[in-house]
Amino acid sequence: MIFKFYLHINYQQFLDYYQGHANKVEVVEQGGKTLLIHARHFRPFLTSAGLSGQFQLTLDTSGQFQSLVRLA
């Protein structure tokens, strides 16, 4: 299963996730489904400006995480 979504979280907002105060990032994918994605998967994409761009989440057939990539 593949889900695409846009995300913009500034650095200060992401600190709650990074520091472990919150562990899931809620996003709405392009088809309208709400997804909860563990924040650790976003850490490679975090910059001093925060997180921004279009992302693609891939899950296996049982719904388990496979990959998260930034598309733009």
N, C-alpha and C positions, 0 to 999 in steps of 0.2 A: 504494500500500500504506500502510495506517495502523496504527501500533502505539501502544498506550497502556501506560504504566508509572508506578510511583511511585518517587520518588527522594528520599533524604535524605542529604546530605553536609554536614558542618559546614564552616565557613569554613576552618579550619585544614587539614582533609583536602583541600579543593579547591585549596589553594595549590600543591600539586605540579602540578596541571593548569594552573593559571593562570600559573605561572612556567615552564611548558614542560618540566618534568621527566617528565611523563607526558602523552600527548596523546589518549588514548581513555578514555572513561568506559564501563564495562561495566554494562549494566542487563539485567534480565529482564522482558520485556513480559508482559502479562496472559495471553497464550496459552502462555507457558512458553519462548519463544525467547529466547536470549541475543543481545543486540545490542551492538556496539561503536560508540559515537557520538563523533565528534571533540569534544573539550572546548570548543573555541571557540564551538560552537553554544549552550553553556550560559551563557556569560558575561553575556548580557543579564539573566539571571535570578538572578545571584549577589547576595546581600545580606550584611550583616555577620554574619548568622546562618548563612550558607551557602546551600545549595540545598535546597528542600523543596517537595514537592507532587506532583500528578499531571501528567504531561506526555503530549503526543501528538506523535509523530514521523511525518511524511509523506514517503514516498519515491516517485519516479516509477516508471514501469514497468520501467526498467532498473536500479532499485535505488539511484539517486542521490538525495542529500538534496534535499528541497524546502522543508520547514519544520519547526520545533520550536516548540510553544506550550505554555504552562503552563495547565492546565485548572482546577486548584484548588490 
